[in-house]
């Protein structure tokens, strides 16, 4: 074990004298890490806020809604729609028509395909 660290002390002493002799190296070796420590200490925040989260609940149960409200008391919970209304919503066809300088979105009337 002694043979492993035989030359360590002379190398450490040599590096210490080089660092102390050069003020620029001393500055970068000691002061810059301290500045980074303080900057990152104030910049890094582990408090989680305003993270968008989606919950897709196919059961439509009041218990799931209550569970979410208990676990996320400060969250804004928005109910988009239920599965039956979503299927009908996604089967709609919309048409985009130009009206002068603006566009109008309206329900499209589809004609059956003729052969």
N, C-alpha and C positions, 0 to 999 in steps of 0.2 A: 504494500500500500504506500509506503514511503517513496518508492521508486516512481510511482505514478505522479506524485505531486512534487518531485524533486526540483524542477525548474520553475515552479509556479510562483514562489515568493520573489525571486529576482525579476521576473517578468512584470508582476504587479507593481513592484517598486519602480521599475523603469517607466511604466505607463503612467503612474501617479506623478512622477517628476515631469514628464512631458506635458501632462494636462495642466499642472500647476504653473509651469513655465509659460504656456501659451494662453492668454486670457480669452481669445476667441473660442478655443476648444473648451475651456472651462465654462464659458457662457452657454455654448450649445449642449454641453454634457449635463449641466445642472439646472440652469435657469429655464431653458425652453421646455423641458418636461414639466416643470412646476407651472409654467404659464398654461400649458396644454391641460394639465390637471384641473386648474381652476376654470378654464373655458369650457371643457367638456362637462365639468360638474354642474355648471349652470345651464348648458345647452341641452344636455340629455335629460329628457323627462319621461319617466316610465308610467305616468298617469295616462290611461287610455281614455280619449274623448273623441266624439264625433266619428265613430267608425261605422260605416253603413253595413248593416247586417240584414240578411233575408232569411225568413223562415217560411217554408212551404208546408202548410198543414192541410193534408187531404182529409183528415178526420172531421174538420169543422167543429171541433168540440170547444165548449166554453172552458173546460178544464185546462186545455193547452194555452188559451189566451190568458187565463188567470195565472198559470205557471210562469209565462213570460213576464207578466206585470210584476210578479213577486221577485223574479230573478233580475229584471232590468227596471228598477223603479223610476229612473230618470230618462228612460227611452221614450221616444215617440213611436207608438205602435199604430200602424196604418193598415187597415184591412182593404186590400185591393179588390177582391171579389172571390166568389166561390167557384168551384170547378164547373158547375153547370153554366154559370154566366160566362166564365172564361172561354169555354168551348164555343158558345154562341158568338162571343166577341171576336174570336180568331177566325171564324168562318165568314165574317163580313167582308165585303169587297168595297174598296173605296176608290174614288176617281179624283184625280187632281186636274182641275180645269183652270185655264188662264182667263182672268177677267181684267183686261186692261193691263195694269202694272202689278197686279196681285194674283195670287192663286187661291182657289176655293176648293175645299175638300168636301165631297158629298158621297152619299151611298151610291154605288154603281148598280145599274140595272144590267144584268147579264142576259144576253140572248142565248137561247139554246143553240148548240152547234148544229148546223144543217149539213147534210151529206150530199 
